[in-house]
Amino acid sequence: MHHIDWLSARQRMVERQIAARGVRDPRVLEAMMTVERHRFVPEDVVEFAYSDQPLPIGHGQTISQPYIVALMTELLNPQPGDTVLEIGTGSGYQAAVLAGLVSQVYTIEIVEPLAEESHTRLLDLGFDNVTVRCGDGYAGWPEHAPFRRIIVTAAPPSVPKPLLEQLTVGGRLVVPVGDAFQELQVIVREESGYRVQRSIAVRFVPMVGEAQRH
Ligand code: SAH
């Protein structure tokens, strides 16, 4: 139906958009090379699956630009035994990228049809270590906490406290913080507090729900 060489398109994406911009972690590059991004975008935009941009996935939401997914994954520095929490499942693409790098991914999506679609998609594609739940990610997922890694892919005005609390000591949280303009932050939990590292300016959809009341 589509006469597109997906593998070559993916290779070009990794070389020109991701490695060329400085993402170096070989495990991240490998994951971006492995996960079939074209399975995560709607049919009407599938020809742009490997282009250098976010794409609409319905319900006013987007799948992030490939470079941003790769950068956030590298900043998260996921390790093989880790349990990861993601807030903002969207298409399920970021969760799928993480699934190959860690032992378990828990992901929360507030828009019910998106949660259902990505749950079905991830099952169909054989990602059996990703659990999708519909709900407000502000509260994290206490039943599975603490997490060694937490990644937030919608922007809260300030970092949700429950997410900080559900991080292990030594754990890392990657989150775009701010309103219209956001800064990507890496927050590392230490024995006696949190250390914040600032990364690049980014633009994400707002984290809705409880986050907007703090
Ligand atoms: N990681 C996604 C892209 C996320 S777009 C991917 O790989 O495709 C941001 C998503 O966060 C949207 O689907 C939006 O509905 C969701 N979202 C916004 N606020 C949320 C909240 N409070 N809890 C959980 N999900 C939320």
Residues whose N, C-alpha, C, O or C-beta is under 5 A from the ligand:
A	BS01	SAH	Q61 T62 I63 S64 I87 G88 T89 G90 S91 G92 Y93 Q94 I108 E109 I110 V111 G135 D136 G137 Y138 T153 A154 V205 P206 M207 V208 G209
